[in-house]
Amino acid sequence: MPNESPDQLWVEPVGGIILARIRGVATADLIQECHQRIGVLQRDTGCQQVMYDALEFERPPIEIVLVTPKKKES
């Protein structure tokens, strides 16, 4: 599902890392979209280093945390 609020999620290469910024309340769909975008950038750029900017991130309920996908081993 596409991000309903485009101002909540940014994922972009910055220097030698991928920077993922999440603002506001995180939903399962938003976290899933974040991980999908990171995966695309990792494949496109070869960069494996990711930094999450969560300064304006509101802690999600535990149910959301439990659906967060685990990183696949390469």
DSSP file (Angstrom, degrees, kcal/mol; ACC not computed):
  #  RESIDUE AA STRUCTURE BP1 BP2  ACC     N-H-->O    O-->H-N    N-H-->O    O-->H-N    TCO  KAPPA ALPHA  PHI   PSI    X-CA   Y-CA   Z-CA
    1    1 A M              0   0    0      0, 0.0    32,-0.1     0, 0.0     3,-0.1   0.000 360.0 360.0 360.0 130.5    0.0    0.0    0.0
    2    2 A P        -     0   0    0      0, 0.0     2,-0.3     0, 0.0    28,-0.1  -0.280 360.0 -89.1 -65.4 152.5    1.5    3.4   -0.9
    3    3 A N        -     0   0    0      1,-0.2     6,-0.0    27,-0.1    27,-0.0  -0.464  33.6-156.2 -62.5 120.9    2.3    5.8    1.8
    4    4 A E  S    S+     0   0    0     -2,-0.3    -1,-0.2     1,-0.2     3,-0.1   0.747  86.2  43.9 -74.8 -23.5   -0.8    7.9    2.5
    5    5 A S    >   -     0   0    0      1,-0.1     3,-2.3    -3,-0.0     4,-0.4  -0.867  68.5-168.9-123.4  96.3    1.1   10.8    3.9
    6    6 A P  G >  S+     0   0    0      0, 0.0     3,-0.5     0, 0.0    -1,-0.1   0.679  83.8  66.5 -62.4 -16.2    4.2   11.5    1.8
    7    7 A D  G 3  S+     0   0    0      1,-0.2     3,-0.1    -3,-0.1    -3,-0.0   0.422  91.6  65.0 -83.1   3.2    5.6   13.8    4.5
    8    8 A Q  G <  S+     0   0    0     -3,-2.3    15,-2.5     1,-0.2     2,-0.4   0.686 101.1  42.9 -95.1 -21.3    6.0   10.9    6.9
    9    9 A L  E <   +A   22   0A   0     -3,-0.5     2,-0.4    -4,-0.4    13,-0.2  -0.986  50.6 167.9-139.1 128.7    8.7    8.9    5.0
   10   10 A W  E     +A   21   0A   0     11,-2.1    11,-3.3    -2,-0.4     2,-0.4  -0.997   4.3 177.7-133.5 132.3   11.9    9.7    3.2
   11   11 A V  E     +A   20   0A   0     -2,-0.4     9,-0.2     9,-0.2    -2,-0.0  -0.966  21.6 145.2-135.3 118.4   14.4    7.1    2.1
   12   12 A E  E     -A   19   0A   0      7,-2.3     7,-3.2    -2,-0.4     2,-0.4  -0.996  50.5-102.8-153.0 151.7   17.5    8.4    0.2
   13   13 A P  E     -A   18   0A   0      0, 0.0     2,-0.4     0, 0.0     5,-0.2  -0.639  35.5-178.2 -76.3 133.7   21.2    7.8   -0.4
   14   14 A V  E >   -A   17   0A   0      3,-2.9     3,-1.8    -2,-0.4     2,-0.3  -0.944  59.9 -49.0-134.4 110.9   23.3   10.4    1.4
   15   15 A G  T 3  S-     0   0    0     -2,-0.4     0, 0.0     1,-0.2     0, 0.0  -0.479 123.5 -18.9  62.4-126.2   27.0   10.0    1.0
   16   16 A G  T 3  S+     0   0    0     -2,-0.3    33,-0.4    -3,-0.1     2,-0.3   0.169 127.4  66.4 -99.6  17.2   27.9    6.4    1.6
   17   17 A I  E <  S-A   14   0A   0     -3,-1.8    -3,-2.9    31,-0.1     2,-0.5  -0.861  76.7-119.1-131.8 166.8   24.7    5.5    3.5
   18   18 A I  E     -Ab  13  50A   0     31,-2.4    33,-2.8    -2,-0.3     2,-0.5  -0.948  29.8-153.2-103.6 124.5   21.0    5.1    3.0
   19   19 A L  E     -Ab  12  51A   0     -7,-3.2    -7,-2.3    -2,-0.5     2,-0.5  -0.881   9.5-169.8-103.8 123.7   19.1    7.5    5.3
   20   20 A A  E     -Ab  11  52A   0     31,-2.8    33,-3.1    -2,-0.5     2,-0.5  -0.959   4.0-170.5-115.0 118.4   15.6    6.5    6.3
   21   21 A R  E     -Ab  10  53A   0    -11,-3.3   -11,-2.1    -2,-0.5     2,-0.4  -0.933   3.7-176.2-112.5 127.7   13.5    9.2    8.0
   22   22 A I  E     -A    9   0A   0     31,-1.8    34,-0.4    -2,-0.5     2,-0.4  -0.988   4.6-170.4-122.7 130.2   10.2    8.4    9.6
   23   23 A R        -     0   0    0    -15,-2.5    34,-0.3    -2,-0.4     2,-0.1  -0.912  48.5  -7.1-119.0 146.1    8.0   11.1   11.1
   24   24 A G  E    S-c   57   0B   0     32,-3.0    34,-2.9    -2,-0.4     2,-0.4  -0.331 111.3  -3.1  77.0-153.7    4.9   10.8   13.3
   25   25 A V  E     -c   58   0B   0     32,-0.2     2,-0.5    -2,-0.1    -2,-0.1  -0.607  68.0-139.0 -81.3 129.2    3.0    7.6   14.0
   26   26 A A        -     0   0    0     32,-0.8     2,-0.2    -2,-0.4    38,-0.1  -0.762  18.0-167.7 -90.8 129.0    4.4    4.5   12.3
   27   27 A T     >  -     0   0    0     -2,-0.5     4,-2.4    33,-0.1     5,-0.2  -0.666  37.4-106.9-104.3 167.0    1.9    2.0   10.9
   28   28 A A  H  > S+     0   0    0     -2,-0.2     4,-2.4     1,-0.2     5,-0.2   0.904 122.5  50.8 -59.4 -40.7    2.7   -1.5    9.7
   29   29 A D  H  > S+     0   0    0      2,-0.2     4,-2.6     1,-0.2    -1,-0.2   0.898 109.5  49.9 -64.7 -40.4    2.2   -0.3    6.1
   30   30 A L  H  > S+     0   0    0      2,-0.2     4,-2.3     1,-0.2    -2,-0.2   0.915 112.6  46.3 -65.8 -43.1    4.6    2.7    6.6
   31   31 A I  H  X S+     0   0    0     -4,-2.4     4,-2.2     2,-0.2    -2,-0.2   0.904 113.0  50.2 -66.2 -40.6    7.3    0.5    8.2
   32   32 A Q  H  X S+     0   0    0     -4,-2.4     4,-2.1    -5,-0.2    -2,-0.2   0.921 110.9  48.9 -63.4 -43.7    6.9   -2.1    5.4
   33   33 A E  H  X S+     0   0    0     -4,-2.6     4,-2.5     2,-0.2     5,-0.2   0.897 109.0  53.9 -62.4 -40.1    7.2    0.6    2.7
   34   34 A C  H  X S+     0   0    0     -4,-2.3     4,-2.3     1,-0.2    -2,-0.2   0.935 110.3  45.9 -58.6 -48.1   10.3    2.0    4.4
   35   35 A H  H  X S+     0   0    0     -4,-2.2     4,-2.3     1,-0.2    -1,-0.2   0.848 111.2  52.9 -66.4 -34.4   12.0   -1.5    4.3
   36   36 A Q  H  X S+     0   0    0     -4,-2.1     4,-2.2     2,-0.2    -1,-0.2   0.930 110.3  47.3 -65.9 -44.0   10.9   -2.0    0.7
   37   37 A R  H  X S+     0   0    0     -4,-2.5     4,-2.4     1,-0.2    -2,-0.2   0.894 111.2  51.4 -64.6 -39.5   12.5    1.4   -0.3
   38   38 A I  H  X S+     0   0    0     -4,-2.3     4,-2.6    -5,-0.2    -1,-0.2   0.932 109.1  51.3 -61.8 -44.7   15.7    0.6    1.6
   39   39 A G  H  X S+     0   0    0     -4,-2.3     4,-2.2     2,-0.2    -2,-0.2   0.895 109.2  50.0 -59.9 -42.0   15.9   -2.8   -0.2
   40   40 A V  H  X S+     0   0    0     -4,-2.2     4,-2.7     1,-0.2    -1,-0.2   0.934 112.6  46.7 -62.7 -46.4   15.5   -1.1   -3.6
   41   41 A L  H  X S+     0   0    0     -4,-2.4     4,-2.9     1,-0.2     6,-0.5   0.875 109.7  54.2 -65.1 -36.3   18.2    1.4   -2.8
   42   42 A Q  H  X S+     0   0    0     -4,-2.6     4,-2.0     2,-0.2    -1,-0.2   0.923 112.8  43.2 -62.8 -42.9   20.5   -1.3   -1.5
   43   43 A R  H  < S+     0   0    0     -4,-2.2    -2,-0.2    -5,-0.2    -1,-0.2   0.916 118.4  44.8 -67.1 -42.5   20.1   -3.3   -4.7
   44   44 A D  H  < S+     0   0    0     -4,-2.7    -2,-0.2    -5,-0.2    -1,-0.2   0.859 127.6  25.8 -71.8 -36.0   20.5   -0.2   -6.9
   45   45 A T  H  < S-     0   0    0     -4,-2.9    -3,-0.2    -5,-0.2    -2,-0.2   0.668  91.8-130.2-103.9 -19.5   23.5    1.4   -5.1
   46   46 A G     <  +     0   0    0     -4,-2.0     2,-0.3    -5,-0.4    -4,-0.2   0.439  61.5 139.9  79.4  -1.1   25.2   -1.6   -3.5
   47   47 A C        +     0   0    0     -6,-0.5    -1,-0.3     1,-0.1    -2,-0.2  -0.610  29.2 178.1 -78.7 131.3   25.2    0.3   -0.2
   48   48 A Q        +     0   0    0     -2,-0.3     2,-0.5    -3,-0.1    -1,-0.1   0.484  49.9 100.1-110.1  -6.7   24.4   -1.8    2.8
   49   49 A Q        -     0   0    0    -33,-0.4   -31,-2.4    -7,-0.1     2,-0.4  -0.705  50.4-176.5 -86.9 127.7   24.7    0.8    5.6
   50   50 A V  E     -b   18   0A   0     -2,-0.5     2,-0.5   -33,-0.2   -31,-0.2  -0.979  11.6-167.0-126.9 134.9   21.4    2.3    6.8
   51   51 A M  E     -b   19   0A   0    -33,-2.8   -31,-2.8    -2,-0.4     2,-0.5  -0.987  11.6-149.6-120.6 129.8   20.8    5.0    9.3
   52   52 A Y  E     -b   20   0A   0     -2,-0.5     2,-0.8   -33,-0.2   -31,-0.2  -0.862   1.3-155.0 -99.7 126.6   17.3    5.6   10.7
   53   53 A D  E     +b   21   0A   0    -33,-3.1   -31,-1.8    -2,-0.5     3,-0.2  -0.890  26.5 159.9 -98.9 107.8   16.4    9.2   11.7
   54   54 A A    >   +     0   0    0     -2,-0.8     3,-1.4   -33,-0.2    -1,-0.1  -0.002  28.6 121.8-118.8  27.4   13.7    8.8   14.3
   55   55 A L  T 3  S+     0   0    0      1,-0.3    -1,-0.1     3,-0.0   -32,-0.1   0.841  89.5  29.9 -61.2 -33.4   13.9   12.2   16.0
   56   56 A E  T 3  S+     0   0    0    -34,-0.4   -32,-3.0    -3,-0.2     2,-0.4   0.036  95.0 123.6-113.7  25.3   10.2   12.9   15.2
   57   57 A F  E <   -c   24   0B   0     -3,-1.4     2,-0.5   -34,-0.3   -32,-0.2  -0.712  53.9-143.0 -89.2 131.9    9.1    9.3   15.3
   58   58 A E  E     -c   25   0B   0    -34,-2.9   -32,-0.8    -2,-0.4    -2,-0.1  -0.850  31.7-105.1 -96.5 130.0    6.3    8.3   17.7
   59   59 A R        -     0   0    0     -2,-0.5     3,-0.1   -34,-0.1    -1,-0.0  -0.272  37.4-136.0 -56.3 126.4    6.8    4.9   19.2
   60   60 A P        -     0   0    0      0, 0.0   -33,-0.1     0, 0.0    -1,-0.1  -0.398  26.5 -92.1 -80.3 161.6    4.4    2.4   17.6
   61   61 A P    >>  -     0   0    0      0, 0.0     4,-1.4     0, 0.0     3,-1.3  -0.323  42.1-104.4 -66.3 158.8    2.4   -0.1   19.6
   62   62 A I  H 3> S+     0   0    0      1,-0.3     4,-2.1     2,-0.2     5,-0.2   0.794 118.4  65.6 -57.8 -31.3    4.0   -3.5   20.1
   63   63 A E  H 3> S+     0   0    0      1,-0.2     4,-0.6     2,-0.2    -1,-0.3   0.872 102.9  47.6 -60.3 -36.5    1.8   -5.1   17.5
   64   64 A I  H X4 S+     0   0    0     -3,-1.3     3,-0.9     1,-0.2     4,-0.4   0.901 109.2  53.1 -70.6 -41.3    3.4   -2.9   14.8
   65   65 A V  H >< S+     0   0    0     -4,-1.4     3,-1.2     1,-0.2    -2,-0.2   0.879 103.9  57.4 -61.6 -37.8    6.9   -3.8   16.0
   66   66 A L  H 3< S+     0   0    0     -4,-2.1    -1,-0.2     1,-0.3    -2,-0.2   0.721 103.2  53.0 -68.7 -21.3    6.1   -7.5   15.8
   67   67 A V  T << S+     0   0    0     -3,-0.9    -1,-0.3    -4,-0.6    -2,-0.2   0.492  78.5 118.4 -91.9  -2.7    5.3   -7.2   12.1
   68   68 A T  S <  S-     0   0    0     -3,-1.2   -36,-0.0    -4,-0.4   -40,-0.0  -0.471  70.3-119.3 -64.8 125.4    8.6   -5.5   11.2
   69   69 A P        -     0   0    0      0, 0.0     2,-0.3     0, 0.0    -1,-0.1  -0.325  20.9-122.5 -68.9 148.4   10.4   -7.8    8.7
   70   70 A K        -     0   0    0      1,-0.1     2,-0.2    -2,-0.0     0, 0.0  -0.651  33.3-100.3 -87.0 147.4   13.8   -9.2    9.7
   71   71 A K        -     0   0    0     -2,-0.3     2,-0.2     1,-0.1    -1,-0.1  -0.456  37.3-121.4 -68.5 134.1   16.7   -8.5    7.4
   72   72 A K        -     0   0    0     -2,-0.2     2,-0.3     1,-0.1    -1,-0.1  -0.544  24.0-117.6 -75.4 140.3   17.6  -11.4    5.1
   73   73 A E              0   0    0     -2,-0.2    -1,-0.1     1,-0.1     0, 0.0  -0.624 360.0 360.0 -76.4 133.9   21.1  -12.7    5.4
   74   74 A S              0   0    0     -2,-0.3    -1,-0.1     0, 0.0    -2,-0.0   0.453 360.0 360.0 -85.3 360.0   23.1  -12.3    2.1
